[in-house]
Amino acid sequence: MFTALKQAFDRLSFSRQFMLAIIAVLALGMLVIGTWIGQLIERNAINRTAAISAVYLESMSAAQLQNWPRAGTVDSDTHEDLDRIFVEGPLHREVLRFKLWDVHGRIDYSNDHAQIGHVFPVQGRLAAAFGGTIQAQISNLKEIDNLPELENWNQLLEIYVPIRSADGKVYAVAEFYLSVDKLKRDILAAQQRSWGLVALSTLAVYLLLYSLVRRANNTINEQQRDLHQQLRQLHAVLDENDRMREQLREAGISTTALNEEFLLRIAADLHDGPAQTIAFALMRFDEFAETCHGCISSQGEAPRELDSIQNALQCSLRDVRKISSGLSIPGMTELTLADTAKRAVRDFERQSGQSIKTEIDETLGQAPLAVKITVYRLLQESLTNCRRHAPGGSPQVQVKKIDGHVSLTITDNGAGFDPQSAAIGGRLGLAFMRERVRLLGGVFEIDSAPGRGTCIRARLPLSTEEMIHV
């Protein structure tokens, strides 16, 4: 049951939880304060009644008891005088029982004559009264000396009043009992007024807190509505960003493939166009040189000029073919990513005659074509830069798979450079590498400084679905 109540409480709004808690706290506070005030009213009413009664009774009985200490017991004259006051007089309706105690615990007088002469232990409120203080309380008459009273009443207001001699010494205690009916009515009326005042005060505090919490709750609700609206707008913006990123991812993949296709077309055009034209020109030049060899020889310097032209044409043909072969990557579709990385290193070693230390993860299987092209071009451009700017720098290549991504690291121990100066100076190779990686949603870093070599790091997603989240 407690768990069900707790779950129901947790489902409420904060303001309602607060108000329920405030109700519980105020109710508990009202109960504690009301009970305390009620007890205080009861105690004050009893003490006030006891004080008034004690003064009144003491003034009436002082004359009758002034010779009592010397006599030791209540004589017949004093006994008759007390009977006229507490048995026959007007006080017998108010004072239901009157007892006169000596210091030994003996009842020397009682308006119930049967109790005279009985001795009881001096203890409790009787002992406190002999100590000099007035004692009063509503008694249930459970003490042993109250058995005669218990036969007639259930509760009485019991009052002990010290009686002093002229030197201030307490030599007797007057005990009398008053009816509690009127006193209880007065106490109940006062308690009801106090409970009403406490309840009104609690209600006023609750209404004040309720108004404050309600105003705060309205403010919170307005802020929540604003936040929900802003959240919806943010979701719309995020959805738009996701669409834009998806479009960017698709554009990057398409751009990479189109760039490669464009390079293949240029390579084919170079091979089938300028390269064939230069080759044809060389063939015709050889025929022309053989036909005109005799006439050219008589001119002295002409053969050397023809050799220069022939060498220039041959060099141009080699350059065009070299450029054409470098632009194209035949068979890329069938290769795995690991084979693509190996091929890039192998092509560089064949062209440069330089050995590369490699560490390539064999678990790198199939990957999108755009990723394989980017890995090949990154390795190709990085190793070319190493040969060009750090000859003898002993480049090292590391390609491995990390958390659904391919990580490339190309390092050399060459002279190094300042990456910021290189960017300002327009190093296109670095810019192209960075853009290739960025188009696929990857990360590209350059760590270099003059005198401590260069380290190029790139991280690319291995699937097109991951590219949008990188």
C-alpha positions as CSV (number, residue, x, y, z in Angstrom):
1,M,0.0,0.0,0.0
2,F,2.8,2.4,0.9
3,T,4.5,1.7,-2.5
4,A,1.2,2.4,-4.3
5,L,0.8,5.7,-2.4
6,K,4.4,6.6,-3.2
7,Q,3.9,5.9,-6.9
8,A,0.7,8.0,-6.9
9,F,2.6,10.8,-5.1
10,D,5.5,10.7,-7.6
11,R,3.0,11.0,-10.5
12,L,1.8,14.4,-9.2
13,S,3.3,17.7,-10.3
14,F,5.9,19.3,-8.1
15,S,3.5,22.0,-7.0
16,R,0.9,19.5,-5.9
17,Q,3.5,17.5,-4.1
18,F,4.6,20.6,-2.4
19,M,1.0,21.5,-1.4
20,L,0.3,18.1,0.0
21,A,3.6,18.2,2.0
22,I,2.6,21.7,3.3
23,I,-0.8,20.4,4.3
24,A,0.8,17.5,6.2
25,V,3.3,19.8,7.9
26,L,0.7,22.5,8.8
27,A,-1.7,19.8,10.1
28,L,1.0,18.3,12.3
29,G,2.0,21.7,13.5
30,M,-1.6,22.7,14.2
31,L,-2.0,19.4,16.2
32,V,1.1,20.0,18.2
33,I,0.5,23.7,18.8
34,G,-3.2,23.2,19.6
35,T,-2.5,20.3,22.0
36,W,0.2,22.4,23.7
37,I,-2.0,25.4,24.0
38,G,-4.9,23.3,25.3
39,Q,-2.7,21.8,28.0
40,L,-1.4,25.2,28.9
41,I,-4.9,26.6,29.2
42,E,-5.9,23.6,31.4
43,R,-2.9,24.1,33.6
44,N,-3.4,27.8,33.9
45,A,-7.1,27.4,34.6
46,I,-6.4,24.8,37.4
47,N,-3.6,27.0,38.9
48,R,-5.7,30.1,38.8
49,T,-8.7,28.3,40.4
50,A,-6.4,26.8,43.0
51,A,-4.8,30.1,43.8
52,I,-8.1,31.9,44.2
53,S,-9.6,29.1,46.2
54,A,-6.5,28.8,48.4
55,V,-6.6,32.5,49.2
56,Y,-10.3,32.4,49.9
57,L,-10.2,29.3,52.1
58,E,-7.1,30.3,53.9
59,S,-8.6,33.6,54.9
60,M,-11.7,31.9,56.2
61,S,-9.9,29.2,58.1
62,A,-6.9,31.1,59.4
63,A,-8.8,32.4,62.5
64,Q,-10.0,28.9,63.4
65,L,-6.6,27.3,63.1
66,Q,-4.4,29.9,64.8
67,N,-4.2,27.9,68.1
68,W,-3.8,24.6,66.4
69,P,0.0,24.2,66.7
70,R,0.0,24.7,70.4
71,A,-2.9,22.3,71.0
72,G,-1.4,19.6,68.7
73,T,-4.9,18.4,67.6
74,V,-8.0,20.1,66.5
75,D,-10.1,20.9,69.6
76,S,-13.9,20.7,69.7
77,D,-14.4,24.4,69.3
78,T,-12.2,24.5,66.1
79,H,-13.9,21.3,64.9
80,E,-17.3,23.0,65.3
81,D,-16.1,26.1,63.6
82,L,-14.8,24.1,60.6
83,D,-18.1,22.1,60.4
84,R,-20.0,25.4,60.2
85,I,-17.8,26.4,57.3
86,F,-17.4,23.2,55.3
87,V,-20.5,21.1,56.3
88,E,-23.2,23.5,57.2
89,G,-22.1,26.7,55.6
90,P,-22.3,27.9,52.0
91,L,-19.0,26.4,51.0
92,H,-20.2,22.9,51.3
93,R,-21.7,23.2,47.8
94,E,-18.3,24.3,46.3
95,V,-15.9,22.4,48.5
96,L,-16.9,18.8,48.2
97,R,-14.3,17.5,50.5
98,F,-12.0,19.2,53.0
99,K,-9.1,17.6,54.9
100,L,-6.6,19.0,57.3
101,W,-3.2,17.2,57.5
102,D,-0.5,17.5,60.1
103,V,3.2,17.0,59.4
104,H,2.9,13.3,60.3
105,G,0.4,12.5,57.6
106,R,-2.6,12.3,60.0
107,I,-6.0,13.7,59.0
108,D,-6.8,15.9,61.9
109,Y,-10.0,17.2,60.4
110,S,-12.3,16.3,57.4
111,N,-15.8,17.2,56.6
112,D,-16.2,13.5,56.2
113,H,-15.8,12.7,59.9
114,A,-15.1,9.1,59.2
115,Q,-11.6,10.0,57.8
116,I,-10.5,11.9,60.9
117,G,-7.5,10.2,62.6
118,H,-6.4,8.2,59.6
119,V,-2.7,8.3,58.8
120,F,-1.1,8.0,55.4
121,P,2.5,8.4,54.1
122,V,3.5,12.0,53.4
123,Q,4.5,11.8,49.7
124,G,3.7,13.2,46.3
125,R,1.7,16.5,46.2
126,L,1.2,16.3,50.0
127,A,4.9,16.4,50.6
128,A,5.3,19.2,48.0
129,A,2.7,21.2,49.9
130,F,4.6,20.7,53.2
131,G,7.5,22.0,51.2
132,G,5.7,25.3,50.9
133,T,4.1,25.3,47.4
134,I,0.4,25.1,46.5
135,Q,-0.4,21.9,44.6
136,A,-3.4,21.5,42.3
137,Q,-4.5,19.1,39.6
138,I,-7.6,17.2,38.3
139,S,-7.3,13.9,40.1
140,N,-8.8,10.6,39.1
141,L,-8.9,9.7,42.8
142,K,-6.6,6.7,42.5
143,E,-4.5,7.4,45.6
144,I,-5.2,5.3,48.7
145,D,-6.4,8.3,50.7
146,N,-9.0,9.1,48.0
147,L,-11.0,5.8,48.2
148,P,-13.9,7.5,50.1
149,E,-14.1,10.2,47.4
150,L,-13.9,7.7,44.6
151,E,-17.2,6.2,45.8
152,N,-19.1,9.4,45.0
153,W,-17.1,11.1,42.2
154,N,-14.9,10.1,39.1
155,Q,-12.8,13.2,39.0
156,L,-12.2,16.2,41.3
157,L,-10.0,19.2,41.4
158,E,-7.6,18.4,44.2
159,I,-5.8,21.4,45.9
160,Y,-3.2,21.3,48.6
161,V,-2.6,24.6,50.4
162,P,0.2,25.1,53.0
163,I,-0.8,26.6,56.3
164,R,2.0,28.7,57.9
165,S,2.6,29.9,61.4
166,A,3.5,33.5,62.2
167,D,7.2,32.7,61.7
168,G,6.4,31.4,58.2
169,K,6.9,27.7,59.0
170,V,4.4,25.3,57.4
171,Y,2.8,23.3,60.2
172,A,-0.3,22.0,58.3
173,V,-1.7,21.4,54.9
174,A,-5.3,22.0,54.0
175,E,-6.6,19.7,51.2
176,F,-9.9,20.3,49.5
177,Y,-11.7,19.1,46.4
178,L,-13.7,21.1,44.0
179,S,-16.1,19.9,41.3
180,V,-14.5,19.8,37.9
181,D,-17.7,20.2,35.8
182,K,-17.8,24.0,35.6
183,L,-14.0,24.1,35.3
184,K,-14.0,21.6,32.5
185,R,-16.7,23.6,30.7
186,D,-14.5,26.7,31.0
187,I,-11.4,24.8,29.9
188,L,-13.2,23.3,27.0
189,A,-14.6,26.7,25.9
190,A,-11.1,28.2,26.1
191,Q,-9.5,25.3,24.3
192,Q,-12.1,25.5,21.5
193,R,-11.4,29.2,21.1
194,S,-7.6,28.4,21.0
195,W,-8.2,25.6,18.5
196,G,-10.2,27.9,16.4
197,L,-7.5,30.5,16.5
198,V,-4.8,27.9,15.6
199,A,-7.0,26.6,12.8
200,L,-7.6,30.0,11.4
201,S,-3.9,30.9,11.6
202,T,-3.0,27.6,9.9
203,L,-5.5,28.2,7.2
204,A,-4.2,31.7,6.7
205,V,-0.6,30.4,6.4
206,Y,-1.8,27.7,4.0
207,L,-3.7,30.2,1.8
208,L,-0.6,32.4,1.7
209,L,1.7,29.6,0.8
210,Y,-0.9,28.3,-1.7
211,S,-1.1,31.7,-3.4
212,L,2.7,31.9,-3.6
213,V,3.1,28.3,-4.9
214,R,0.2,28.7,-7.3
215,R,1.8,31.9,-8.7
216,A,5.2,30.1,-8.9
217,N,3.5,27.1,-10.5
218,N,1.9,29.3,-13.1
219,T,5.3,30.8,-13.9
220,I,6.8,27.3,-14.1
221,N,4.0,26.1,-16.4
222,E,4.5,29.1,-18.7
223,Q,8.3,28.5,-18.7
224,Q,7.6,24.8,-19.4
225,R,5.3,25.8,-22.3
226,D,8.0,28.1,-23.6
227,L,10.6,25.3,-23.2
228,H,8.4,22.8,-25.0
229,Q,8.0,25.2,-27.8
230,Q,11.7,25.9,-28.0
231,L,12.3,22.1,-27.8
232,R,10.0,21.6,-30.7
233,Q,11.7,24.2,-32.7
234,L,15.1,22.7,-31.7
235,H,13.9,19.3,-32.8
236,A,12.8,20.8,-36.1
237,V,16.2,22.5,-36.5
238,L,17.9,19.2,-35.6
239,D,15.8,17.3,-38.1
240,E,16.7,19.9,-40.7
241,N,20.4,19.6,-39.8
242,D,20.1,15.8,-40.1
243,R,18.6,16.2,-43.5
244,M,21.3,18.6,-44.5
245,R,24.0,16.3,-43.1
246,E,22.5,13.4,-45.0
247,Q,22.5,15.5,-48.1
248,L,26.1,16.5,-47.4
249,R,27.1,12.9,-46.8
250,E,25.5,11.9,-50.1
251,A,27.1,14.9,-51.8
252,G,30.5,13.9,-50.3
253,I,30.2,10.3,-51.5
254,S,29.0,11.5,-54.9
255,T,31.7,14.1,-55.2
256,T,34.4,11.6,-54.4
257,A,33.2,9.2,-57.0
258,L,32.6,11.9,-59.5
259,N,36.1,13.3,-58.9
260,E,37.6,9.9,-59.5
261,E,35.5,9.4,-62.6
262,F,36.6,12.8,-63.8
263,L,40.2,11.9,-63.2
264,L,39.7,8.6,-65.0
265,R,38.3,10.6,-67.9
266,I,41.2,13.0,-67.9
267,A,43.6,10.1,-67.8
268,A,41.8,8.4,-70.8
269,D,41.7,11.7,-72.6
270,L,45.4,12.2,-72.0
271,H,46.2,8.7,-73.1
272,D,44.0,8.7,-76.2
273,G,44.6,12.4,-77.1
274,P,47.9,14.2,-76.4
275,A,49.8,11.0,-75.8
276,Q,48.7,9.5,-79.1
277,T,49.4,12.7,-80.9
278,I,52.9,13.0,-79.5
279,A,53.6,9.4,-80.3
280,F,52.4,10.0,-83.9
281,A,54.5,13.1,-84.1
282,L,57.6,11.1,-82.9
283,M,56.9,8.4,-85.5
284,R,56.6,11.0,-88.3
285,F,59.6,12.9,-87.0
286,D,61.7,9.7,-87.2
287,E,60.6,9.1,-90.8
288,F,61.3,12.8,-91.6
289,A,64.8,12.6,-90.0
290,E,65.8,9.5,-92.0
291,T,64.5,11.0,-95.3
292,C,66.3,14.3,-94.8
293,H,69.4,13.0,-93.1
294,G,71.7,13.8,-96.0
295,C,70.5,17.4,-96.5
296,I,70.4,18.1,-92.8
297,S,74.0,16.8,-92.3
298,S,75.3,19.5,-94.6
299,Q,74.0,22.3,-92.4
300,G,76.3,21.5,-89.5
301,E,74.2,22.3,-86.4
302,A,70.8,20.9,-87.6
303,P,71.2,17.4,-86.4
304,R,71.7,18.6,-82.8
305,E,68.6,20.7,-83.1
306,L,66.6,17.7,-84.4
307,D,67.9,15.5,-81.5
308,S,66.8,18.2,-79.0
309,I,63.3,18.2,-80.5
310,Q,63.1,14.4,-80.5
311,N,64.2,14.3,-76.8
312,A,61.7,16.9,-75.9
313,L,58.9,15.0,-77.6
314,Q,59.9,11.7,-75.9
315,C,60.1,13.4,-72.5
316,S,56.6,14.9,-73.1
317,L,55.3,11.5,-74.0
318,R,56.6,9.9,-70.9
319,D,55.2,12.7,-68.7
320,V,51.8,12.5,-70.3
321,R,51.7,8.7,-69.8
322,K,53.0,9.1,-66.2
323,I,50.3,11.7,-65.4
324,S,47.7,9.5,-67.1
325,S,48.6,6.4,-65.1
326,G,48.7,8.4,-61.9
327,L,45.2,9.8,-62.4
328,S,43.5,6.5,-62.8
329,I,43.1,3.6,-60.3
330,P,41.9,0.7,-62.3
331,G,40.2,-2.3,-60.5
332,M,39.4,-0.3,-57.3
333,T,35.9,-1.7,-57.0
334,E,37.1,-5.3,-56.5
335,L,39.7,-4.5,-53.9
336,T,39.2,-4.7,-50.2
337,L,40.2,-1.7,-48.1
338,A,43.4,-3.4,-46.8
339,D,44.3,-4.3,-50.5
340,T,43.6,-0.7,-51.5
341,A,46.1,0.6,-48.8
342,K,48.7,-2.0,-49.9
343,R,48.3,-1.0,-53.5
344,A,48.8,2.6,-52.7
345,V,52.1,1.8,-50.9
346,R,53.2,-0.6,-53.6
347,D,52.5,1.9,-56.4
348,F,54.6,4.5,-54.6
349,E,57.4,2.0,-54.0
350,R,57.5,1.1,-57.7
351,Q,57.6,4.7,-58.8
352,S,60.0,5.9,-56.2
353,G,62.2,2.9,-55.7
354,Q,61.9,3.5,-51.9
355,S,60.9,0.9,-49.3
356,I,58.0,1.8,-46.9
357,K,57.5,0.3,-43.5
358,T,53.8,-0.6,-43.2
359,E,51.4,-1.9,-40.7
360,I,48.0,-2.7,-42.3
361,D,45.1,-4.3,-40.5
362,E,44.1,-7.4,-42.5
363,T,40.6,-7.3,-41.0
364,L,39.8,-4.3,-43.1
365,G,37.3,-5.8,-45.6
366,Q,34.9,-4.2,-48.0
367,A,34.2,-0.5,-47.6
368,P,32.3,2.1,-49.7
369,L,34.1,3.0,-52.9
370,A,34.4,6.6,-51.7
371,V,36.3,5.5,-48.6
372,K,38.7,3.3,-50.6
373,I,39.4,6.1,-53.1
374,T,40.0,8.6,-50.2
375,V,42.4,6.1,-48.4
376,Y,44.3,5.5,-51.6
377,R,44.6,9.3,-52.4
378,L,45.6,10.1,-48.8
379,L,48.4,7.6,-48.9
380,Q,49.4,8.6,-52.4
381,E,49.6,12.3,-51.6
382,S,51.2,11.8,-48.1
383,L,54.0,9.6,-49.4
384,T,54.6,11.8,-52.4
385,N,55.0,14.8,-50.0
386,C,57.4,12.7,-47.9
387,R,59.6,12.0,-51.0
388,R,59.4,15.6,-52.2
389,H,59.9,17.5,-48.9
390,A,61.6,14.9,-46.7
391,P,63.9,12.8,-48.9
392,G,65.4,10.0,-46.8
393,G,62.9,10.6,-44.0
394,S,62.0,6.8,-43.8
395,P,58.2,7.2,-44.0
396,Q,56.0,4.7,-42.1
397,V,52.4,3.8,-42.8
398,Q,49.9,2.4,-40.3
399,V,46.3,1.6,-41.3
400,K,44.0,-0.1,-38.7
401,K,40.4,-0.5,-37.8
402,I,39.1,1.2,-34.6
403,D,35.5,1.2,-33.5
404,G,33.9,1.0,-37.0
405,H,36.4,3.5,-38.4
406,V,39.6,3.2,-40.4
407,S,42.6,5.1,-38.9
408,L,45.5,6.2,-41.1
409,T,48.8,7.4,-39.7
410,I,51.7,8.4,-42.0
411,T,54.9,9.6,-40.3
412,D,58.4,10.6,-41.3
413,N,61.5,11.9,-39.5
414,G,62.3,14.6,-42.0
415,A,62.8,18.3,-41.5
416,G,59.1,19.0,-40.7
417,F,57.3,22.3,-41.3
418,D,54.9,24.7,-39.7
419,P,51.3,23.6,-40.6
420,Q,49.9,27.1,-40.2
421,S,52.5,28.6,-42.5
422,A,51.9,25.8,-45.0
423,A,48.1,26.5,-45.0
424,I,48.7,30.2,-45.5
425,G,51.2,29.5,-48.2
426,G,48.6,27.5,-50.2
427,R,49.9,23.9,-50.0
428,L,47.2,22.4,-52.2
429,G,48.1,18.8,-51.4
430,L,47.3,19.2,-47.7
431,A,44.2,21.2,-48.5
432,F,42.9,18.5,-50.9
433,M,43.6,15.8,-48.3
434,R,41.7,17.7,-45.6
435,E,38.7,18.3,-47.9
436,R,38.6,14.7,-49.1
437,V,38.3,13.5,-45.4
438,R,35.9,16.3,-44.5
439,L,33.5,15.4,-47.3
440,L,33.2,11.9,-45.8
441,G,32.6,13.2,-42.3
442,G,36.1,12.2,-41.1
443,V,38.8,13.8,-39.0
444,F,42.1,15.0,-40.5
445,E,45.1,16.2,-38.4
446,I,48.7,17.3,-39.1
447,D,51.3,17.2,-36.4
448,S,54.6,18.7,-37.5
449,A,57.1,21.3,-36.5
450,P,60.5,22.4,-38.0
451,G,63.2,19.9,-37.0
452,R,61.0,17.1,-35.7
453,G,59.4,15.4,-38.7
454,T,55.7,15.1,-39.7
455,C,52.7,13.0,-38.7
456,I,49.5,12.9,-40.7
457,R,46.4,11.3,-39.1
458,A,43.1,10.7,-40.6
459,R,40.0,8.9,-39.4
460,L,37.2,7.8,-41.7
461,P,33.9,5.9,-41.1
462,L,33.7,2.5,-42.7
463,S,30.1,2.7,-43.6
464,T,27.9,5.4,-45.2
465,E,25.5,5.2,-42.3
466,E,28.2,6.2,-39.9
467,M,29.3,9.2,-42.0
468,I,26.4,11.4,-40.9
469,H,27.2,10.9,-37.2
470,V,30.9,11.6,-37.2
